[in-house]
Each structure stands twice: as C-alpha cells, then as structure tokens.
Amino acid sequence: MDGNGRWARQRGKPRLAGHEAGAETVRCVLDYCRDAGINYLTLYAFSTENWSRPQAEVSGLMTLLRTFIDKYEREMIERRVRLRVIGRREDLSSSLQQALARIERATATFDRQLIVALSYSGRSELARAARRIAEEVKAGTLAPEEVDEAVVAARLDAPDVPDPDLIIRTSGELRISNFLLWQCAYSEFYVTPVLWPDFREADFQAALAAYAVRDRRFGSVESGTPCAETVRSKQEQES
C-alpha cells in the first residue's frame, strides 16, 4: 500500500490524510477481490521499520487502525471476511491487540480472508520460525534431519495461507521491502505508478490482466500453468 504520503503531499495535506484515504481504498479492494473470486488478500500495513517514523505519524497510524477496526468490524462480519494479523503483534498497544483479537475471533469461520501485516518483516517472520524449530529440536519433539521446507513453512505466521500468486506494488516501487520473503519465492510481480489512495477497479483489473498473460514455470524450462487458467479456476471456485 505505497504512496499514501506522496498522495497527501501532492495535495498539500498532512501525511495522515493520505493514510486515511488509503484506508478507504482497502474497503474497495476487498470488493474487487470478492468480484474476481479471490479469497486471500494480504496487505502490508505497517512494517517493523515503520516504527522509526516520526512519533506523531506512528501514533496517528495506530489510532487510524483502531478507528478502522471499530468502524468496519460489523461490515466485515456481514461480508463474511475473516481478519488475520501476521507480524509482531506484541509491539502493538494492549488495547489494539485486544481489538484485533476480538475481530479475529468474530470472523474466524469465514472463508474470504484479509491478512494484515502489522509490525511485520519477512526476516523477523523467518527468525520466529527458526526459533520455533530450535525449541522443538531442543525439546526432542523434532529431529534436525527432519527439518525441511515443509517444516519451515508450517511454522510461519499463517502457515495455512497459500503463497501469493500476485504481488501488486503501487506508486512505482521496485523492491520487495522485506515482505513475505519465504512466500513470494515464485510470486508474479506487477508494478503500477498509481498511488495507493488512487488505486481503483480499473487499476486492479489491469493487474489481473497482466498476470493472466504470464506463464509461470516455477524454475522449470518447460511451460507451466498459464496464469489465465489460475484466474479462471479461482472465479469458478467462487461461483
């Protein structure tokens, strides 16, 4: 969700105004995903590095997040959207942790999932997984020779969530930014210059169209499954 600050600066507004506009885009993108038959949407809302931003901005973002939860909790339940949080939630205030846990419980049985990365970094997630594995090895419940890719994947923050097929970067950013480092090994990337608060359905459809014409080989030299088939399959499953 890149470009909130630039969006605000271009309009002579404080950075928090850009984050507020970006929060409304989240609601719209959830609808776009529903209409496209996409059941998993992961948003990089706040990284561990973002704590180094000015305190006023950080406080404003945390307040905005709590406001968003309180305002749209009922709407998420009515739309049957499950909220999940990945990252170091212990870095968040106790009241925010409680609010997030409340809505996670209330939406736990829904199939459509909104995964929000808060105080998140891909490196810290991998470190957490490694620590869990080390604890199991130390306890004697896991042998070192049993550690493989499946064991690591099972100890990530949301192990049952499929690896992302497509990662969309708004505002023209050309880097991974420490996001889902394990999971994005074979994700397709789509970069758009559109700032996140300006991201509309036409931009979303353009990303899906670009994804649909790609051929995912997953490291092989032979043609894999065309992405268009993946898109159709998701839509058929939804219908």
Sequence and secondary structure as in RCSB ss.txt:
>XXXX:A:sequence
MDGNGRWARQRGKPRLAGHEAGAETVRCVLDYCRDAGINYLTLYAFSTENWSRPQAEVSGLMTLLRTFIDKYERE
MIERRVRLRVIGRREDLSSSLQQALARIERATATFDRQLIVALSYSGRSELARAARRIAEEVKAGTLAPEEVDEA
VVAARLDAPDVPDPDLIIRTSGELRISNFLLWQCAYSEFYVTPVLWPDFREADFQAALAAYAVRDRRFGSVESGT
PCAETVRSKQEQES
>XXXX:A:secstr
   HHHHHHHTT  HHHHHHHHHHHHHHHHHHHHHHT  EEEEEEEEGGGGGS HHHHHHHHHHHHHHHHHHHHH
HHHTTEEEEEES GGGS HHHHHHHHHHHHHTTT SEEEEEEEEE HHHHHHHHHHHHHHHHHHTSS GGG  HH
HHHTTSSSTTS   SEEEE TT  S TT STTTTTT EEEE  S GGG  HHHHHHHHHHHHT EE TT SS  E
EHHHHHHHHHHHH 
